[in-house]
Amino acid sequence: MTSFTSRYLTCEGRELHFTEWGAAQGETVIAWHGLARTGRDMDDIAGHLSARYRVICPDTIGRGLSQWSPEPEREYCLSFYAALATSLVDQLGLASVHWLGTSMGGAIGLRAAATSLRGRIRRLVLNDIGPRLAPAAVQRIRSYAGHPPAFATMGELEAYFRTVYAPYGFLTDAQWRRLTETSTRRLPDGRVTPHYDPAMVRQFEAHPTDYDQWEAWDTLDIPVLCLRGENSDLLEPEVAEEMRRRGPRAQLVTIAGCGHAPALNVAEHFELVEGFFAA
């Protein structure tokens, strides 16, 4: 795996952190993480893609090393995230990009491709996300994301992550350790907790229809690859099938041994994404 550079830019008045891989490459991939995660989740696939692409992996505001929003009700939503993405792409001087998004990161890509980055996102990979979410899965995610637990030790936090993110599929011990260390913050009382602003789940109350995106989907005219975890509770099979039939008519690939959402950390996943972008 090649190394990355850690960078910061002010987008829409907020400091956004991102890692940059393969800075000398010509074409660029924006790789955006899921709801309660950070851009470091993309390390494995970014390292692989950087042999061919410049890869930009942002931390959404309220996550990782990016600024927390002082206006959570207004800014923790897909339209503001898409505005952040557009500002980032503009400041990096990118005329066009490929987009790889896991869960929320895919929803941001869908929104941006239909609006502020229309014509500039050339190919879109949606990792276990579609224009409609299964309500039960949203409730499951809200139940753990809205009230992040705190632990005395990193070992306990890693055990927690291994439980809640078991649907990611196979991760090595080293990958679990990195996932833990790159998504941890220490509280004033010394305990450790996941590295995000718990207020980010207010998106589901302040913007209840944020993830209902069939209207946007039907306007897309770019190649789309949808990766669905075989056991996903978020992207229902019937929604994935409908994505194949309407709008941009996504190419659909089922990822065995995963739920929500495949970790994109093994050679099989790398080849699917790289092959799609290079087609």
C-alpha angles and dihedrals in degrees: 000000000000119000127256137220120235111224141174132206132174108240122180088347094305128106109243122195122207140165119232122208128185094010093178095058121107106224121054133219121197107209112193126189133224133272104283097020139087137237090260088077085077095058096107099047092037090053090052096044092047090078085072108014142040103244123203116194112186129195106226113235109277092032135088114333097342121106119272114240117253086201103048098167092054102036107036095082140094096258092056092043089052089050089052090050092050092050090049093050090046094050091048088054095237117162092187139003143183114236129217114182131177114208106309089016089059091048089053090050092050091050093046094046089055095045133009097015097037109146092015099073101074101179129015129205115192113196107206097326134106141169091284131040127212105251094220091056092050089054091049092052093045091051093062102025097052094054107034112195124232127219137193094231141035089234091061092047091051090051089052092050091048088056102044094039097043088114089068087082127224118005124168119236088255091053092050089050092050092046088054097045093046094050103044133103128180120234124222089259090057098253121127126238138169113291103249143088108263088213090073089085088067083086088083093055101036094040105027095166095043094115096045096102109153090117091056091042092056091056095056118107100175131099111274128192116196118198111197123192107234091233098033116152092188103054105047117212092240091053091050090050091050089052087060093052104045142039111006091354099234124225103240125210123178115217110215121222095022139098123184106007132001109228094226088221105123134073094254091059093044092054094049093053097040092046091051094049092047096047 
